[in-house]
């Protein structure tokens, strides 16, 4: 079986998200081939040339070892405002090429604009299309005036997709209220792998020593992308005086990067909040020990 996944974030650096866990597990089946079209959303590739050429990455392992996902990143122009538009154009032709060379049996979209292109082509080539809706995607569009347009595209995807998968009952209600037939909307709750509960005690001990965690410390853990709306700065400011005054014995462990990461580092230094620990992004396969600290 050939599965084509569509997303608009960086498969290599963002997450791992729901699609990483699902696709990487499926890819270990020798009868399943997974190809993902992604986008360098964080502008990691800082090249001097105007044109960033197409790139492919094979055997990517973000959430599962021994996985065999193929990631395709089409070419784009490094010009503000034209960057995303150019990548959508090359994605269109990239999908056409994939359809001709190795026609997918099913397309699973996790995004709006890439997903819209994929849906149109899926209808033309008569390929089943699933919209895997894991968040209120239109609200994540950074340009406020474009959010309305993104919401309209989402509604179209809800109605025209062969199936819509959501991860919460709230999203199920939202999608149905947007005019989608209830029988097309299915809940697939996020799960957990028991492999992620196995703690390496030696590594845990080394971690506690490296970041100065004591047995009687009360640990607050935040794990993930450091969004501005996550309230991290507010938590730091709320507890800082009591922690520094000895009223509370708290360590705030913020694992992740992106977003306001650099601003948080500077803020912690400015207010001398040495009880806040910012190790940055940690490999997924090492995150179990951080969770165990709590």
Residue pairs with C-beta under 8 A, 6 or more apart in sequence:
1 31
1 32
1 33
1 105
1 106
2 33
2 35
2 102
2 103
2 104
2 105
3 23
3 26
3 32
3 33
3 34
3 35
3 104
3 105
3 106
3 107
3 108
4 35
4 36
4 37
4 95
4 98
4 104
4 106
4 107
4 108
4 118
5 19
5 23
5 34
5 35
5 36
5 37
5 107
5 108
5 109
5 110
6 36
6 37
6 107
6 108
6 109
6 110
6 111
6 114
6 115
6 117
6 118
7 19
7 36
7 37
7 38
7 39
7 109
7 110
7 111
7 114
8 38
8 39
8 41
8 110
8 111
8 112
8 113
8 114
9 15
9 17
9 38
9 39
9 41
9 111
10 38
10 39
10 40
10 41
10 42
10 44
11 20
11 36
11 38
11 57
11 60
11 62
11 69
11 71
12 38
12 44
12 57
12 60
12 62
12 71
13 42
13 44
14 41
14 42
14 225
14 258
15 62
15 63
16 62
16 63
16 284
17 110
17 134
18 110
18 132
18 134
18 167
18 190
19 36
19 108
19 110
19 132
20 62
20 63
20 64
21 63
21 64
21 193
23 34
23 36
23 67
23 69
24 34
24 60
24 61
24 62
24 63
24 64
24 67
24 69
25 64
25 67
26 32
26 34
27 33
27 34
27 67
27 68
27 69
28 64
28 66
28 67
28 68
33 70
33 102
34 68
34 69
34 70
35 69
35 70
35 71
35 72
35 98
35 102
35 104
36 69
36 70
36 71
36 72
37 72
37 73
37 74
37 91
37 94
37 95
37 114
38 71
38 72
38 73
39 73
39 84
39 87
39 114
40 52
40 73
40 76
42 258
45 52
47 78
49 78
50 77
50 78
50 79
51 75
51 76
51 77
51 78
52 75
52 76
52 77
52 78
53 75
54 72
54 73
54 74
54 75
54 90
54 94
55 72
55 73
56 70
56 71
56 72
56 73
57 70
57 71
57 73
58 68
58 70
58 71
59 67
59 68
59 69
60 67
60 69
60 70
60 71
61 67
62 284
63 284
65 285
72 94
72 98
74 87
74 90
74 91
74 93
74 94
75 86
75 87
75 90
76 83
76 84
76 86
76 87
76 90
77 83
77 86
79 86
84 113
88 113
88 114
88 117
91 114
91 117
92 117
92 121
95 117
95 118
95 121
96 121
98 104
99 121
99 125
99 127
103 125
103 127
104 127
105 127
105 128
106 127
106 128
106 129
106 130
107 118
107 119
107 121
107 122
107 127
107 128
107 129
107 130
108 129
108 130
108 132
109 115
109 118
109 119
109 129
109 130
109 131
109 132
109 157
109 161
110 132
110 134
111 137
112 137
112 138
112 150
112 153
112 154
112 157
113 150
113 153
115 131
115 157
116 153
116 156
116 157
118 129
119 129
119 131
119 156
119 157
119 160
119 161
121 127
122 128
122 129
123 129
123 160
128 162
128 163
129 160
129 161
129 162
129 163
130 161
130 162
130 163
130 164
130 165
131 157
131 158
131 161
131 163
131 164
131 165
132 165
133 154
133 158
133 164
133 165
133 166
133 167
133 171
133 175
134 166
134 167
134 171
135 171
136 171
136 174
137 150
137 154
138 147
138 148
138 150
138 151
138 153
138 154
139 147
141 147
141 150
154 178
155 178
155 179
157 164
158 164
158 175
158 178
158 179
158 180
159 179
159 180
161 184
162 184
163 184
163 186
164 175
164 180
164 184
164 185
164 186
165 186
165 187
165 188
166 172
166 175
166 185
166 186
166 187
166 188
167 187
167 188
167 189
167 190
168 187
168 189
169 187
172 185
172 187
175 185
176 182
176 185
196 287
196 288
197 288
198 288
199 288
199 289
199 292
200 288
200 289
203 286
203 289
204 289
204 292
204 293
207 213
207 289
207 290
207 293
208 293
211 253
211 277
211 279
213 219
213 251
213 293
216 249
217 249
217 250
217 251
218 248
218 249
218 250
218 251
219 250
219 251
219 253
219 293
219 294
220 235
220 250
220 251
220 252
220 253
220 294
221 253
221 255
221 290
221 291
221 293
221 294
222 230
222 232
222 252
222 253
222 254
222 255
222 256
223 255
223 256
223 287
223 290
223 291
224 230
224 255
224 256
225 256
225 257
225 258
225 259
226 232
226 254
226 256
226 257
226 258
226 259
226 260
226 261
226 264
227 259
227 260
228 259
228 260
230 259
232 254
232 260
232 264
233 260
233 263
233 264
233 267
235 252
236 252
236 264
236 267
236 268
236 271
236 273
236 276
237 271
239 248
239 250
239 252
240 271
240 273
240 275
242 248
243 249
243 250
243 273
243 275
244 272
244 273
244 275
250 275
251 275
251 276
251 277
252 275
252 276
252 277
253 277
253 279
253 290
253 293
253 294
254 264
254 276
254 277
254 278
255 279
255 280
255 281
255 282
255 287
255 290
256 280
256 281
256 282
257 280
257 281
258 281
261 278
261 280
264 276
264 278
265 278
267 273
268 274
268 276
268 278
282 290
